[in-house]
Amino acid sequence: MSETYDFLFKFLVIGNAGTGKSCLLHQFIEKKFKDDSNHTIGVEFGSKIINVVNKFVKLQIWDTAGQERFRSVTRSYYRGAAGALLVYDITSRETYNALTNWLTDARMLASQNIVIILCGNKKDLDADREVTFLEASRFAQENELMFLETSALTGENVEEAFVQCARKILNKIDSELDPERMGSGIQYGDATLRQLRSPRRAQAQSAQECGC
């Protein structure tokens, strides 16, 4: 696929260490499982162009370290993120219990309108499950998050998680999100698209100013 795209979105992958965040990113970009995955030190980066509702969207994805000692470093990458995958491990209640802290950080430090999808990773290890689908689903509902269970090993729902998140951001453009606003986490990739949208925005602003 060529490097032309309609929009660019800044994404985060956040959650405790050992939940498989780097493996999710690798599976999404390379379509294969990362066997030799060590804990991320600081931040890793990946990007991919996807087709969402007939628009090409480039995702710039920052995979953050989940260990507490890197927290101050990774927090600086939250600024201006449009979307995030909030990841826990379905076989580890400890990673699930930490979700509230990660969610608070994301909503305080990233874009005001950040779109977050909750990912219960390691779905392939269902026999060792410590967190039920139902309770995670309830947590997502209470916190206005989308929710999927994923497997970085088999690839199940991995692409779907990124696509669902990107689709929701795309749907918010024009109503809640303005790609030309600093810190929105969104940019136009296509100059023609920017020119098409700018006159409409200018008309809307002048209509508000004159009260008509």
NUFILUM-88615 format. One record per atom (N, C-alpha, C): x, y, z; atom name; residue number from 1; chain. Coordinates in steps of 0.001 Angstrom, whole numbers, plus 500000, padded with zeros to 6 digits. Example, Ala and Ser with C-alpha at 12.3 -4.5 7.8 and 13.67 -1.06 7.14 Angstrom:
<nodes>
513190,494310,507800,N,1,A
512300,495500,507800,CA,1,A
513200,496700,507800,C,1,A
512850,497750,507080,N,2,A
513670,498940,507140,CA,2,A
512900,500030,507870,C,2,A
</nodes>
This chain:
<nodes>
500838,498804,500000,N,1,A
500000,500000,500000,CA,1,A
500881,501257,500000,C,1,A
500465,502254,499237,N,2,A
501277,503483,499168,CA,2,A
501160,504261,500469,C,2,A
502013,505286,500612,N,3,A
502036,506060,501852,CA,3,A
501010,507203,501849,C,3,A
500083,507222,500905,N,4,A
499061,508277,500923,CA,4,A
497930,507853,501846,C,4,A
497432,508784,502610,N,5,A
496348,508489,503556,CA,5,A
495532,509755,503785,C,5,A
494302,509562,504246,N,6,A
493385,510686,504472,CA,6,A
493608,511335,505840,C,6,A
493858,510503,506839,N,7,A
494046,511004,508202,CA,7,A
495195,510266,508878,C,7,A
495780,510930,509864,N,8,A
496779,510309,510724,CA,8,A
496275,510406,512164,C,8,A
496246,509284,512866,N,9,A
495802,509256,514266,CA,9,A
496961,508826,515161,C,9,A
497112,509506,516286,N,10,A
498094,509074,517293,CA,10,A
497418,508111,518259,C,10,A
498006,506920,518405,N,11,A
497446,505866,519263,CA,11,A
498424,505519,520385,C,11,A
497874,505032,521496,N,12,A
498670,504497,522600,CA,12,A
498274,503051,522850,C,12,A
499216,502253,523358,N,13,A
498880,500936,523901,CA,13,A
499361,500975,525353,C,13,A
498403,500885,526294,N,14,A
498735,501060,527706,CA,14,A
498219,499889,528547,C,14,A
498811,499718,529720,N,15,A
498415,498632,530620,CA,15,A
499647,498097,531326,C,15,A
499414,497202,532283,N,16,A
500517,496634,533076,CA,16,A
501523,495861,532229,C,16,A
502731,495722,532757,N,17,A
503765,494899,532112,CA,17,A
503289,493453,532059,C,17,A
503632,492755,530980,N,18,A
503313,491330,530869,CA,18,A
501937,491024,530315,C,18,A
501192,492069,529908,N,19,A
499838,491828,529381,CA,19,A
499853,491499,527886,C,19,A
501025,491677,527246,N,20,A
501137,491352,525826,CA,20,A
500945,492547,524903,C,20,A
501222,493750,525407,N,21,A
501023,494966,524600,CA,21,A
501907,494977,523354,C,21,A
503206,494677,523537,N,22,A
504139,494663,522400,CA,22,A
503761,493569,521405,C,22,A
503274,492439,521924,N,23,A
502860,491328,521046,CA,23,A
501618,491713,520237,C,23,A
500715,492459,520854,N,24,A
499527,492943,520130,CA,24,A
499944,493861,518985,C,24,A
500852,494788,519290,N,25,A
501333,495727,518274,CA,25,A
502030,494973,517139,C,25,A
502872,494011,517495,N,26,A
503609,493238,516491,CA,26,A
502643,492425,515623,C,26,A
501652,491808,516253,N,27,A
500660,491013,515518,CA,27,A
499869,491906,514554,C,27,A
499524,493108,515006,N,28,A
498761,494045,514176,CA,28,A
499570,494488,512951,C,28,A
500848,494808,513163,N,29,A
501666,495351,512071,CA,29,A
502254,494254,511184,C,29,A
502764,493198,511812,N,30,A
503476,492149,511050,CA,30,A
502628,490921,510748,C,30,A
501454,490823,511375,N,31,A
500565,489653,511204,CA,31,A
501232,488359,511680,C,31,A
502074,488492,512718,N,32,A
502650,487278,513301,CA,32,A
502960,487501,514779,C,32,A
503114,486385,515495,N,33,A
503364,486453,516936,CA,33,A
504837,486711,517207,C,33,A
505086,487566,518186,N,34,A
506456,487913,518563,CA,34,A
506897,486961,519675,C,34,A
507718,485961,519304,N,35,A
508120,484916,520260,CA,35,A
509016,485414,521382,C,35,A
509978,486250,521027,N,36,A
511023,486630,521980,CA,36,A
510736,487993,522614,C,36,A
509517,488173,523099,N,37,A
509145,489497,523600,CA,37,A
509633,489727,525026,C,37,A
510484,490745,525189,N,38,A
510914,491165,526524,CA,38,A
510082,492371,526944,C,38,A
510161,492733,528219,N,39,A
509443,493920,528681,CA,39,A
509950,495157,527942,C,39,A
509013,495990,527533,N,40,A
509376,497238,526855,CA,40,A
510080,498164,527833,C,40,A
511182,498771,527369,N,41,A
511888,499767,528182,CA,41,A
511523,501133,527622,C,41,A
510760,501896,528395,N,42,A
510319,503212,527922,CA,42,A
509173,503072,526938,C,42,A
509441,503335,525649,N,43,A
508378,503348,524650,CA,43,A
508877,502739,523342,C,43,A
508027,501938,522702,N,44,A
508323,501446,521361,CA,44,A
507297,502043,520397,C,44,A
507622,502016,519102,N,45,A
506772,502701,518124,CA,45,A
506508,501819,516912,C,45,A
505308,501923,516368,N,46,A
504977,501232,515122,CA,46,A
503921,502021,514379,C,46,A
503813,501816,513068,N,47,A
502770,502513,512317,CA,47,A
502214,501619,511222,C,47,A
500960,501868,510859,N,48,A
500307,501075,509815,CA,48,A
499148,501875,509231,C,48,A
498943,501721,507921,N,49,A
497795,502358,507264,CA,49,A
496681,501324,507127,C,49,A
495484,501691,507563,N,50,A
494329,500793,507465,CA,50,A
493191,501488,506718,C,50,A
492303,500693,506184,N,51,A
491131,501221,505490,CA,51,A
489945,501182,506448,C,51,A
489414,502348,506771,N,52,A
488274,502430,507691,CA,52,A
487164,503222,507002,C,52,A
486044,502564,506751,N,53,A
484897,503199,506086,CA,53,A
485346,503986,504839,C,53,A
486096,503322,503972,N,54,A
486572,503919,502707,CA,54,A
487493,505126,502879,C,54,A
488107,505241,504049,N,55,A
489128,506265,504278,CA,55,A
490411,505536,504689,C,55,A
491543,506014,504159,N,56,A
492817,505442,504583,CA,56,A
493330,506218,505789,C,56,A
493554,505496,506871,N,57,A
493985,506110,508131,CA,57,A
495338,505538,508529,C,57,A
496296,506431,508761,N,58,A
497609,505980,509249,CA,58,A
497611,506063,510770,C,58,A
497852,504933,511410,N,59,A
497947,504905,512867,CA,59,A
499414,504993,513264,C,59,A
499742,505990,514078,N,60,A
501074,506080,514699,CA,60,A
500889,505578,516126,C,60,A
501477,504429,516437,N,61,A
501157,503741,517689,CA,61,A
502358,503726,518625,C,61,A
502137,504228,519830,N,62,A
503191,504255,520857,CA,62,A
502863,503176,521888,C,62,A
503744,502189,521973,N,63,A
503592,501074,522901,CA,63,A
504393,501413,524162,C,63,A
503687,501657,525253,N,64,A
504344,502168,526473,CA,64,A
504708,501051,527447,C,64,A
505796,501247,528176,N,65,A
506219,500279,529198,CA,65,A
505199,500259,530333,C,65,A
504929,499057,530832,N,66,A
503927,498937,531890,CA,66,A
504501,498968,533291,C,66,A
505830,498960,533405,N,67,A
506432,498927,534736,CA,67,A
506418,500318,535383,C,67,A
506178,500331,536659,N,68,A
506034,501579,537416,CA,68,A
507242,502499,537255,C,68,A
508449,501933,537171,N,69,A
509659,502776,537110,CA,69,A
509752,503578,535814,C,69,A
508982,503185,534790,N,70,A
509000,503935,533527,CA,70,A
507800,504875,533388,C,70,A
506966,504911,534435,N,71,A
505690,505642,534351,CA,71,A
505889,507115,533997,C,71,A
506888,507767,534626,N,72,A
507101,509198,534373,CA,72,A
507546,509446,532935,C,72,A
508285,508498,532340,N,73,A
508735,508623,530948,CA,73,A
507542,508444,530005,C,73,A
506775,507381,530234,N,74,A
505691,507053,529304,CA,74,A
504561,508076,529350,C,74,A
504357,508708,530500,N,75,A
503272,509698,530605,CA,75,A
503431,510847,529623,C,75,A
504680,511180,529301,N,76,A
504914,512303,528385,CA,76,A
504418,511981,526969,C,76,A
504231,510699,526660,N,77,A
503774,510304,525319,CA,77,A
502242,510334,525198,C,77,A
501552,510505,526315,N,78,A
500085,510506,526294,CA,78,A
499530,511743,525585,C,78,A
500273,512848,525682,N,79,A
499737,514132,525208,CA,79,A
499293,514051,523753,C,79,A
498054,514445,523513,N,80,A
497553,514519,522144,CA,80,A
497232,513182,521499,C,80,A
497044,512138,522289,N,81,A
496655,510848,521693,CA,81,A
495159,510847,521412,C,81,A
494791,510386,520217,N,82,A
493372,510355,519834,CA,82,A
492707,509049,520244,C,82,A
493518,507971,520327,N,83,A
492952,506665,520663,CA,83,A
493912,505844,521501,C,83,A
493364,504857,522208,N,84,A
494219,503988,523033,CA,84,A
493626,502593,523167,C,84,A
494508,501607,523193,N,85,A
494138,500256,523595,CA,85,A
494568,500124,525054,C,85,A
493606,499862,525917,N,86,A
493871,499656,527340,CA,86,A
493862,498146,527565,C,86,A
495040,497591,527870,N,87,A
495203,496127,527826,CA,87,A
495373,495531,529220,C,87,A
494648,494425,529461,N,88,A
494899,493608,530657,CA,88,A
495003,492155,530196,C,88,A
495456,491295,531091,N,89,A
495648,489872,530795,CA,89,A
494506,489115,531471,C,89,A
493706,488372,530696,N,90,A
492534,487697,531279,CA,90,A
492926,486635,532311,C,90,A
494227,486238,532327,N,91,A
494676,485230,533291,CA,91,A
495311,485875,534536,C,91,A
495243,487208,534622,N,92,A
495876,487906,535751,CA,92,A
494955,488985,536316,C,92,A
494388,488696,537488,N,93,A
493493,489681,538110,CA,93,A
494241,490965,538480,C,93,A
495514,490819,538800,N,94,A
496323,491991,539160,CA,94,A
496327,493027,538023,C,94,A
496465,492553,536778,N,95,A
496502,493485,535644,CA,95,A
495126,494123,535418,C,95,A
494080,493367,535735,N,96,A
492709,493889,535611,CA,96,A
492446,494954,536683,C,96,A
492909,494694,537899,N,97,A
492694,495633,539013,CA,97,A
493408,496970,538789,C,97,A
494445,496952,537961,N,98,A
495220,498188,537704,CA,98,A
494574,499075,536631,C,98,A
493505,498607,535992,N,99,A
492919,499338,534858,CA,99,A
492470,500751,535212,C,99,A
491904,500919,536399,N,100,A
491397,502240,536792,CA,100,A
492511,503285,536782,C,100,A
493700,502910,537278,N,101,A
494838,503850,537288,CA,101,A
495256,504238,535874,C,101,A
495326,503244,534987,N,102,A
495709,503516,533593,CA,102,A
494681,504409,532904,C,102,A
493422,504132,533194,N,103,A
492332,504904,532589,CA,103,A
492368,506357,533058,C,103,A
492632,506557,534344,N,104,A
492734,507914,534902,CA,104,A
493865,508681,534219,C,104,A
495034,508041,534086,N,105,A
496172,508670,533403,CA,105,A
495806,509087,531984,C,105,A
495193,508163,531244,N,106,A
494860,508424,529837,CA,106,A
493906,509603,529707,C,106,A
492908,509646,530569,N,107,A
491898,510714,530446,CA,107,A
492409,512054,530957,C,107,A
493369,512021,531859,N,108,A
493941,513276,532369,CA,108,A
495013,513836,531440,C,108,A
495819,512948,530847,N,109,A
497023,513398,530145,CA,109,A
496905,513429,528623,C,109,A
495996,512653,528071,N,110,A
495875,512594,526610,CA,110,A
494848,513613,526120,C,110,A
494408,513448,524885,N,111,A
493389,514329,524317,CA,111,A
492101,514223,525137,C,111,A
491396,515320,525271,N,112,A
490169,515370,526070,CA,112,A
489136,514355,525559,C,112,A
489107,514153,524249,N,113,A
488123,513249,523638,CA,113,A
488707,511897,523263,C,113,A
489756,511464,523965,N,114,A
490416,510200,523606,CA,114,A
489411,509049,523564,C,114,A
489526,508227,522517,N,115,A
488669,507047,522353,CA,115,A
489466,505837,522836,C,115,A
488896,505093,523792,N,116,A
489636,503972,524394,CA,116,A
488870,502671,524202,C,116,A
489602,501640,523785,N,117,A
489016,500300,523709,CA,117,A
489732,499403,524719,C,117,A
488964,498723,525541,N,118,A
489498,497809,526539,CA,118,A
489764,496465,525866,C,118,A
490981,495942,526022,N,119,A
491354,494665,525409,CA,119,A
491741,493658,526478,C,119,A
490967,492594,526591,N,120,A
491325,491485,527468,CA,120,A
492183,490528,526658,C,120,A
493504,490617,526806,N,121,A
494400,489838,525960,CA,121,A
494641,488426,526526,C,121,A
495226,487583,525696,N,122,A
495541,486175,525994,CA,122,A
494270,485319,526040,C,122,A
493352,485624,525131,N,123,A
492100,484874,525015,CA,123,A
492357,483385,524729,C,123,A
493518,483088,524160,N,124,A
493885,481693,523872,CA,124,A
494143,480888,525150,C,124,A
494310,481583,526285,N,125,A
494562,480894,527571,CA,125,A
493292,480866,528428,C,125,A
492177,480598,527799,N,126,A
490874,480645,528474,CA,126,A
490797,479726,529706,C,126,A
491498,478603,529657,N,127,A
491465,477642,530772,CA,127,A
492075,478231,532047,C,127,A
492965,479232,531897,N,128,A
493624,479849,533057,CA,128,A
493004,481201,533431,C,128,A
491832,481464,532910,N,129,A
491172,482760,533082,CA,129,A
490932,483102,534553,C,129,A
491247,484362,534927,N,130,A
490936,484878,536272,CA,130,A
489910,486008,536210,C,130,A
489685,486548,535013,N,131,A
488748,487668,534842,CA,131,A
487684,487247,533839,C,131,A
486420,487269,534252,N,132,A
485354,486829,533340,CA,132,A
485053,487898,532289,C,132,A
484523,487443,531182,N,133,A
484122,488355,530102,CA,133,A
483067,489325,530626,C,133,A
482147,488806,531437,N,134,A
481025,489603,531938,CA,134,A
481487,490759,532826,C,134,A
482419,490498,533750,N,135,A
482832,491593,534645,CA,135,A
483643,492649,533900,C,135,A
484464,492216,532939,N,136,A
485222,493182,532144,CA,136,A
484281,494005,531264,C,136,A
483264,493336,530744,N,137,A
482269,494002,529911,CA,137,A
481529,495066,530725,C,137,A
481240,494733,531975,N,138,A
480554,495682,532871,CA,138,A
481457,496872,533181,C,138,A
482747,496602,533428,N,139,A
483717,497684,533682,CA,139,A
483774,498630,532481,C,139,A
483809,498046,531284,N,140,A
483860,498857,530058,CA,140,A
482615,499731,529927,C,140,A
481468,499140,530209,N,141,A
480196,499877,530103,CA,141,A
480153,501038,531094,C,141,A
480565,500763,532327,N,142,A
480544,501797,533377,CA,142,A
481484,502951,533045,C,142,A
482558,502654,532307,N,143,A
483556,503677,532001,CA,143,A
483491,504172,530549,C,143,A
482400,503816,529874,N,144,A
482150,504249,528485,CA,144,A
483299,503875,527550,C,144,A
483715,502619,527637,N,145,A
484781,502087,526775,CA,145,A
484185,501041,525842,C,145,A
484792,500867,524672,N,146,A
484501,499702,523853,CA,146,A
485268,498533,524466,C,146,A
484885,497306,524112,N,147,A
485525,496154,524748,CA,147,A
485618,494960,523798,C,147,A
486790,494346,523772,N,148,A
487023,493110,523015,CA,148,A
488006,492234,523783,C,148,A
487866,490928,523657,N,149,A
488924,490032,524114,CA,149,A
489770,489671,522903,C,149,A
491088,489691,523081,N,150,A
492020,489508,521961,CA,150,A
493024,488396,522258,C,150,A
493669,487929,521201,N,151,A
494789,487002,521374,CA,151,A
495916,487432,520444,C,151,A
497001,487908,521039,N,152,A
498174,488288,520239,CA,152,A
498810,487048,519617,C,152,A
498569,485871,520221,N,153,A
499146,484627,519711,CA,153,A
498444,484190,518423,C,153,A
497105,484133,518453,N,154,A
496354,483656,517278,CA,154,A
495965,484793,516332,C,154,A
496024,486044,516851,N,155,A
495616,487195,516043,CA,155,A
494137,487523,516174,C,155,A
493401,486739,516971,N,156,A
491958,486956,517098,CA,156,A
491638,488354,517642,C,156,A
490816,489078,516912,N,157,A
490319,490414,517285,CA,157,A
491392,491501,517388,C,157,A
492637,491203,516993,N,158,A
493707,492204,517138,CA,158,A
493477,493373,516172,C,158,A
493344,493062,514894,N,159,A
493088,494129,513911,CA,159,A
491767,494818,514224,C,159,A
490771,494025,514617,N,160,A
489440,494558,514918,CA,160,A
489499,495615,516021,C,160,A
490358,495411,517019,N,161,A
490482,496375,518124,CA,161,A
490950,497733,517607,C,161,A
491998,497736,516784,N,162,A
492518,498991,516230,CA,162,A
491506,499637,515283,C,162,A
490852,498802,514463,N,163,A
489889,499321,513482,CA,163,A
488670,499926,514176,C,163,A
488144,499236,515189,N,164,A
486973,499759,515923,CA,164,A
487282,501112,516553,C,164,A
488460,501213,517145,N,165,A
488870,502459,517794,CA,165,A
489005,503584,516755,C,165,A
489652,503271,515625,N,166,A
489843,504264,514553,CA,166,A
488502,504689,513954,C,166,A
487579,503718,513809,N,167,A
486260,504031,513243,CA,167,A
485503,505025,514130,C,167,A
485596,504821,515441,N,168,A
484889,505722,516357,CA,168,A
485487,507132,516303,C,168,A
486819,507226,516184,N,169,A
487470,508541,516065,CA,169,A
487012,509221,514779,C,169,A
486994,508457,513701,N,170,A
486575,508974,512394,CA,170,A
485154,509521,512459,C,170,A
484277,508808,513166,N,171,A
482882,509243,513299,CA,171,A
482743,510542,514089,C,171,A
483743,510828,514944,N,172,A
483682,512040,515775,CA,172,A
484245,513276,515078,C,172,A
484937,513054,513947,N,173,A
485513,514200,513216,CA,173,A
484364,515042,512655,C,173,A
484490,516326,512795,N,174,A
483475,517329,512411,CA,174,A
482542,517673,513566,C,174,A
482143,516670,514379,N,175,A
481243,516992,515496,CA,175,A
482042,517360,516747,C,175,A
482855,516407,517256,N,176,A
483608,516656,518492,CA,176,A
485094,516909,518248,C,176,A
485616,516382,517143,N,177,A
487057,516440,516917,CA,177,A
487399,517279,515697,C,177,A
488392,518144,515855,N,178,A
488851,518997,514763,CA,178,A
490323,518682,514483,C,178,A
490628,518093,513318,N,179,A
492024,517745,513013,CA,179,A
492968,518940,512996,C,179,A
492422,520150,512902,N,180,A
493296,521324,512851,CA,180,A
493535,521934,514232,C,180,A
492925,521326,515252,N,181,A
493140,521825,516615,CA,181,A
494374,521149,517204,C,181,A
495251,521950,517786,N,182,A
496474,521423,518415,CA,182,A
496109,520422,519508,C,182,A
496828,519298,519536,N,183,A
496621,518329,520607,CA,183,A
495447,517395,520403,C,183,A
494820,517434,519210,N,184,A
493664,516552,518967,CA,184,A
494111,515116,518697,C,184,A
495396,514941,518331,N,185,A
495887,513604,518017,CA,185,A
495524,513162,516612,C,185,A
494980,514105,515820,N,186,A
494534,513811,514456,CA,186,A
495123,514840,513511,C,186,A
495544,514372,512347,N,187,A
496006,515301,511302,CA,187,A
495435,514854,509971,C,187,A
495261,515827,509070,N,188,A
494911,515468,507697,CA,188,A
496150,514912,507018,C,188,A
495975,513852,506246,N,189,A
497073,513336,505450,CA,189,A
496946,513818,504021,C,189,A
495703,514057,503616,N,190,A
495406,514449,502246,CA,190,A
495087,515942,502195,C,190,A
495899,516690,501479,N,191,A
495730,518156,501409,CA,191,A
494377,518545,500817,C,191,A
493896,517736,499853,N,192,A
492599,518052,499229,CA,192,A
491465,517958,500236,C,192,A
491567,516969,501114,N,193,A
490544,516771,502148,CA,193,A
490503,517976,503073,C,193,A
491687,518496,503430,N,194,A
491768,519672,504298,CA,194,A
491091,520872,503635,C,194,A
491372,521052,502341,N,195,A
490788,522198,501623,CA,195,A
489273,522074,501504,C,195,A
488795,520846,501309,N,196,A
487351,520625,501198,CA,196,A
486632,520927,502502,C,196,A
487277,520541,503625,N,197,A
486636,520695,504924,CA,197,A
486762,522111,505486,C,197,A
487869,522787,505194,N,198,A
488096,524118,505764,CA,198,A
487020,525138,505404,C,198,A
486560,525239,504124,N,199,A
485512,526206,503812,CA,199,A
484234,525962,504609,C,199,A
483895,524657,504816,N,200,A
482682,524349,505583,CA,200,A
482808,524823,507022,C,200,A
484017,524633,507589,N,201,A
484231,525073,508967,CA,201,A
484162,526596,509066,C,201,A
484734,527266,508078,N,202,A
484709,528737,508057,CA,202,A
483279,529249,507952,C,202,A
482452,528574,507131,N,203,A
481040,528959,506986,CA,203,A
480306,528786,508302,C,203,A
480569,527630,508969,N,204,A
479901,527366,510249,CA,204,A
480273,528410,511293,C,204,A
481548,528807,511315,N,205,A
481992,529818,512290,CA,205,A
481348,531174,512010,C,205,A
481294,531573,510732,N,206,A
480710,532884,510414,CA,206,A
479207,532890,510708,C,206,A
478564,531727,510528,N,207,A
477123,531632,510840,CA,207,A
476894,531806,512325,C,207,A
477791,531230,513140,N,208,A
477661,531387,514602,CA,208,A
477886,532822,515011,C,208,A
478872,533454,514370,N,209,A
479211,534844,514738,CA,209,A
478068,535813,514433,C,209,A
477384,535557,513292,N,210,A
476316,536496,512949,CA,210,A
474977,536091,513561,C,210,A
474955,534910,514214,N,211,A
473744,534493,514904,CA,211,A
472672,533947,513993,C,211,A
473025,533662,512703,N,212,A
471997,533152,511794,CA,212,A
472031,531636,511707,C,212,A
</nodes>
